[in-house]
Amino acid sequence: MPLAPAAPPTHADEAPRYYALVPCAGTGSRAGTPQPKQYQPVAGEPLVMHTLRALAGVARLHTGLVALSPEDDFAWPEGGAWPGIFVRAQCGGSTRAQTVLNGLQVLRAHGARDSDWILVHDAARCLITADMVNALIDACASDAVGGLLALPLPDTLKQSRAGRVAQTVPRDDKWLAQTPQMFRLGMLQQALQHQAATGFAGVTDEASALELAGHQPLLVEGSAYNFKVTYPQDFALAQAVLASRRGNLQKEPS
């Protein structure tokens, strides 16, 4: 499903638009699944479809791009089963950062501008909700830098040495980074391009690329539900939450 050519700009297009970018080119080696974890069935369908459907429920999103590996041969659903705002491009790179940078270039080639907001979201955070995304947009839309969903660290943090506790690290100012991470296309692309020369050393997410460029992204409190499915046991938890949500929807009066 290729992106359509960009329409000529109009006066209405002057306001910044919001784009979703979902890197979907990884293999998820820690998940222990026989296929890339984003395609592992959860609650009756591939994990990534829950992610895309939730993002498609955000009315302010203009378009969404799923950035796939060039070798991706997954049988994607079409028609009514496909979240309407999303398109796919086989532009994935060898790292997440390269995949995001390639995705930005695809979006730019089809009409996205420096001033538009890009919300990069992990394919494996399938419990994201439209309310969480809207809270991020509301918090960052007038910010000079942008920001990310994150969660204040709830647990005691230990630093290890040779498998034993070396020290307890103060957690008062520690946050767990989540996604979406929301930045202007021009600023994010410039930060990633600069770090590409170093092989993206130190770039673990989009916020870290902005930090290395001298910026301080805004922290917007997210939710413990917005965890990244990473390990085998995470699938059962995601399944339980999705099943619970589905049950609650079915109980609501019509």
C-alpha positions, -999 to 999 in steps of 0.1 A, spaced: 0 0 0 22 29 -12 19 65 -1 -1 86 -25 17 116 -41 15 148 -20 -13 172 -28 -3 208 -35 -2 229 -3 -32 250 6 -37 277 32 -53 250 55 -21 230 53 -1 258 71 -9 244 106 14 217 117 1 182 110 6 151 131 21 119 116 25 85 133 57 65 124 58 29 136 92 12 131 83 -24 123 116 -39 109 130 -56 139 132 -93 147 124 -92 185 151 -118 193 144 -117 231 107 -126 227 114 -163 219 88 -163 191 91 -183 158 86 -151 138 92 -113 145 73 -106 177 52 -78 161 35 -106 140 30 -130 169 -8 -136 175 -22 -119 206 -59 -119 214 -68 -132 180 -46 -112 157 -10 -101 151 3 -79 179 11 -50 157 -25 -48 145 -36 -39 180 -10 -11 180 -20 3 146 -57 2 154 -52 21 186 -32 48 169 -58 50 141 -83 60 167 -65 93 173 -85 118 152 -57 144 150 -33 120 132 -30 130 95 -13 98 82 6 69 97 36 51 82 46 15 91 83 12 83 91 -24 73 122 -44 66 129 -47 28 126 -85 33 93 -83 50 69 -109 35 42 -109 62 7 -113 48 -8 -80 58 -46 -77 60 -63 -54 36 -97 -39 32 -117 -32 63 -92 -51 85 -65 -25 78 -64 7 99 -73 34 73 -48 61 81 -18 38 78 4 30 48 34 7 45 69 12 31 97 -13 31 123 13 42 137 -4 73 173 -2 82 198 -22 102 190 -3 134 158 13 148 174 47 144 181 41 107 146 28 102 131 60 118 154 82 97 144 63 65 108 66 75 112 104 79 126 106 44 96 87 30 72 110 48 90 141 36 90 129 0 52 127 2 45 161 17 55 162 54 73 194 63 99 204 89 72 219 111 50 188 112 50 166 143 61 130 141 49 106 167 72 76 167 57 46 184 70 11 191 51 -16 172 54 -38 203 36 -13 226 2 -28 217 -16 -15 248 -14 22 238 -47 40 238 -59 71 219 -63 88 253 -26 83 260 -16 97 226 -39 127 229 -24 135 263 10 136 247 -1 158 218 -18 182 242 13 185 264 38 189 235 19 208 208 31 242 220 65 230 232 97 242 215 113 207 215 86 180 219 86 151 243 77 116 251 55 95 273 74 81 303 68 67 337 84 77 370 105 47 382 84 29 408 109 3 420 142 4 439 170 6 413 202 -15 418 235 -12 399 252 -45 395 288 -57 394 296 -94 385 260 -104 393 259 -88 427 245 -55 439 272 -28 437 250 0 450 214 13 452 208 41 427 186 70 438 153 68 418 138 102 426 147 117 391 146 85 371 119 78 345 112 48 322 110 60 286 79 49 266 65 59 232 51 77 213 79 102 212 68 134 195 92 158 177 92 181 148 102 163 116 130 188 108 145 187 143 143 149 146 157 143 111 186 167 117 195 150 151 194 115 136 214 125 105 241 140 128 243 108 148 244 86 117 280 95 112 288 78 145 267 47 137 240 61 160 262 56 190 242 64 222 209 66 203 185 42 220 153 62 211 143 94 194 146 114 226 182 104 231 190 117 196 175 150 206 195 150 238 228 144 220 219 174 199 216 196 230 178 195 235 158 186 266 126 167 256 95 171 278 85 141 300 48 134 299 35 109 324 23 78 306 8 45 319 21 12 333 -2 -4 307 20 11 279 47 -15 283 68 -29 255 62 -66 248 97 -79 250 100 -112 268 79 -144 264 58 -137 296 48 -103 283 25 -118 257 3 -134 283 0 -101 301 -8 -82 269 -34 -109 260 -51 -106 294 -53 -68 291 -67 -68 256 -92 -95 265 -103 -74 295 -108 -43 273 -127 -63 248 -150 -77 275 -156 -42 289 -166 -29 255 -190 -57 250 -207 -50 284 -213 -13 275 -249 -5 267 -257 2 231 
